[in-house]
Structure formats: C-alpha cells, structure tokens
Amino acid sequence: FRSLAIINWGFTKLAFPVGDEWKASFRARVLHLKEYAPSELSMIAWALATRGDYDPDLMAYVARRSMELMRSFTGQNLATIIWAIATVSYKDDPSIDEFLRMALGAIIGRAGEFQPLNIALISWGLSKLSFKADAAFEALCDSAVSQIDAFAPQNLVQVLWACGTCGYRNETFLRAAARVAKRTIGDFTSQHHSNFLWALARLNFKEDVELLRCVADASTRKMHEGSPQHLSNIAWAASQLGSEHFHYCLTAVVKETARRISEFDPPSIMMLSDSLYEAQFGRDEPVMGVLRNHVMRMGSELYTIFTDCLPRRRGFAAPAEISEYQRRLRGIGLTTFGYEHTQALFEDLRLRDGRSWDATEAMALPGWTTNARRTTVARRYSLIVAGRRQIEDPGTIFTSAFASAQEDAATDFAVVWLGQGKADSPSVGRAGRSGDAECRAMLATHEMLKKIVQEEGTDDITGSVAFHTSGVPCLSCVGVAVQFKRCYPKVNFCFTFMNRPLSERDDGMADVAIAPAPQGMAPK
C-alpha cells in the first residue's frame, strides 16, 4: 500500500485532478486494509485535507487506525493528522473526539521531543477545533520556550494565535515570544503583524511596551501589504492594547483603507470603524471621511430597509414580501452595524422613546449573565389595555438559546438569517436568529399581548415597554424591534444596549488560514 499512498500524495502535491474514479478506488483500498505505518496514515490525512475533500467516514477510519499506532507516532505524524482534521473542520464525530483525547496524552508526555513546526501545527489544530486542552497547551508552550530561538516567525505567530484563540495565557512563553519577536520583527509579514497583535490583545498582554511599539512601527512600514482583514485586526488590537502606542500605526491604517476602500467588504469596514471608535481615534482626521462615507451609505440602505421595505406580519404578508426583505437585509453583508452607528440608527428609527433602563439596575436582576458567548436582555413594561386593564412587569431576564431555521420561519415577525461562518448555510445545520435574547424577549412580549388582545377584543394598548441588552443587537433583531413598534403604535418603545468590548465579541477574529500544509510530510 505504501507505493499507492505515495502516488496519491504526489498527485495531491502536484494539484493533479485525479477525478472521482481514482478517489473512489483509493478510498475503497484504504478502508479495506487494517494495518498501516504511521507515515501512511499521515499521508492519507494530509492528502484529504490539502484537496479539501470532506469525507467524515474516511477521516474517522484514519483516526481509529491512528489510535492503534499512537505509541509509534512521531511529532510530525501527530501534527499532520491534527492539522488535517482541523483544516477540513471535522467535529462532533466520536472517533475524532476519541483520537483527540488520546492525542492529548501523547502531546503532554512527548511535547519535549516536538520540533517548532510540530508545536505550531498541533496548537493551531487544537485551537481551530475549539478543543479544550489547557494541559496540552502548557506542555506545548514549555517545549516552545526551551527552543524559542529556533522558531521561524510563521510558527511563532501560529502558537501565539492558538493561545489567543483558546484564551490560554502562559507568561513564560509570552515573554520568550516577545523577546524573539523584537529580534526578528524585520522578517514578519503583514499577516504576522496582524495575527501577533490580535493574539496579544486577546491575551491582554500589555506589559511589554517596547514590544507593542516595535510591532506597531513594523506594521506601519508594511501596511501596504496588508489585506483588509489584516488592517481591521491591527486597528482592533490597537484599541485593546492602548491606542497611545499606535497613533502613527492607526493613521497608516486609515490612510491605507482610504486608498483601497473598494477592496474592503462590509464586515471589515465595520470592524475597522468600531475599532477606531474604541481607540478614540480622531474623528477630525481628513482621511476618516472616506470610511465614514461608506458607513453612512450602509446606514442609509438600512434605514430604507427598516422603513420602506419592512414586511407586514407573517400571515398578512405575501411570502415574496418577506423574502425580499430578508434578501435585502442579508445583502448588506453585516451582522451588526456597530455600537456607534447602531445608536444613531436607533434614534432615526425612534426606538428610544419612553423611559430607558438604568444599566446597573438591569445587570442587578437575577439571571443576568456576563458570559461573553451569550447575550442577556432585561425587559420591563407597564401597559394599559382598553383604558382599564393594567399589566406590569418590573423586570424579566432573557438569554440567548439555540433556535432552528424552522423556528425562525414560524415567528409572526420576519427574522433574518445573517450568516455565521463558512460551516453554516441558510438551510442546513445553522443556528436561527429567533434564539437571540433580544428576539426572544420581543417575541415573548408580542405573544403575551396578542393573547390579551384576543381576550379583551381590542388592540387599544398604551403604556411603555423597555428592553436593555448586553451587546449591540444584530440587524435581524433591529428589524424585529421595528416590527414590534409598528404593531403597537401607542406603546412607547425603548431599546438600549451596552457596548460590549470588541475583545468579547466573535467578530474580532484574526485569520484562521494561517497554518500551511506540513511541508515536511514528504514520503521517506
């Protein structure tokens, strides 16, 4: 079989289009055999990931065979298979999970034998798979420190990125990485600068001011090489690490953005805008006008969508009316409109009528969570039905929860799936927006009022309702708020929100495509 594995490796290395017949025949041969050498399993996994072939059954088979040979695996074998699993995002498979659990033992016990590339790929793979492995990261970082001067910039940044992604802070490794980065900063690319600073910000490593200024200066010199995401991430990191160390760097980011604004997609523009807002970067900078103009155009389109294109309630609106609204809102290309600009949008849409929540009072309610992965909403209302029946809620907490696409489609108000990463699609395996805490709070209030309207035989409802949420609401929830307000025009509707720090939000993510295929995976 080894010759066949080498041929398959060669075809993949050369990017030769082997076709479905070859893939099917090779797959059948792999599944038929029971005994392999570690290098053969590594080559199979490497080829699958490099071609981007998503074959859960075949990868699970490789994982099972690998567990049998774990004791004889080298660091290169282990790194290659973990890299392959993470590259094609195999998750939630019992065989993969079992392999990763067994691999942790090998990593912890033998990390001292691993080369820098092995350490980089293993840490990158574990973090990309969101696999909780603090003990493994401790062993990997200890091994990295012992040979830190042998790390190429790419591998150094990979390990730091992995630590930042997992939230694992190792002081000894950070200090060692800082020392090497200052010495080799001239070899860093713009992507290295971006991901290095992003990781420092995620880990809140601000102690080494000399390092921050060193990387800021190097980033400024190579700003013209950076992609839109790199520039946005540098601005985000500067907002977290202390803008006083990055003034010239931020100026360079804005100038480069203005020069290449056509290359920026909406999320990159909003991330950059939010980052500059948090960094309190001067609004009077002339080149900021280019960025603001693009944001204002998006704001104008959003206002039109939430006014002229807002659909009627489900059951009254034709399916095409709802579909068109969903299409246009999704077409903006954003999940949120950012803290600063959502405030202005809410004023324009009059979503701030009546008495608002005091943020301290809302956060003191039982059930309010500070979990950065979940959103919390406090609701309060005082309403009168038909001038005689009074109903009140002094304070109820709602938190975000999973909701399916079917639940999205069953709501009275139109909910819009806005996209949530490459693994999701509008119809398969994705979380619905009706599970957002803001949406749950408004829909629950609407269902309660709808029942009262039926009982009383009148829709004459006055009074006030107020919502306060722990983060900037997504655009789907903004649309639900506008629909709620239109449904109950005599009710003062007030929606406020906190500015959750960018460091706690998932949209401040650095490049995950930082790990190259293991170049040393050639057959021997």
URDASUL-V496719 format. One line per field, one symbol per residue. phi: phi as a letter, one per 20 degrees, with the letter a starting at -180 (. if undefined). burial: 1 if it has 24 or more other ideal C-beta (glycine too) atoms within 12 Angstrom, else 0. Layout:
# URDASUL-V496719
phi: ???
burial: ???
This chain:
# URDASUL-V496719
phi: .gffffffffgffelfffnfffgfffffffffedccegfffffffgfgfffmeecgffffffffffffdgfefegfffffffgffffelfcldgfffffffffgfffffcgfefegffffffffffffelefbfffffffffffffcgfeffggfffgffgffffemeddgffffffffffffdgfefefffggfffgfgffeledfefgfgfffffffffdgfeffgfffffffffffeeoffecgfffffgffffffcgfeeegffffffffffffflfgfefgfffffffffffffffffffedfdffffgodefgfffffffffffffndecdmfgefgfffffeldcfneefegffffeffofddffecddcddbbbccdlmcddcccfrcdccfbfcefffgfeffefdcfdnbofedbfcclceeffefgfffffffffffffffgffembdeccpbccccdebffffffffffffffffcfeefdcccbeefggfddfeedegeeeeffgfeeffc
burial: 00011101100100000000000001101100000111111111111111101010011111111110110011111111111111111100101100110111011101100111111111111111101010011111111110110011111111111111110111001101110111011001111111111111111011010011111111110110011111111111111111101110111111111101100101111111111111101000001101110110011011101100111001000000010011011101011111111111110010111101100001001001000001111111101010000010101111110010100110111111111100000000011111111111111111011101000000001111111111111111111111111111011111111111111111111111011111011010
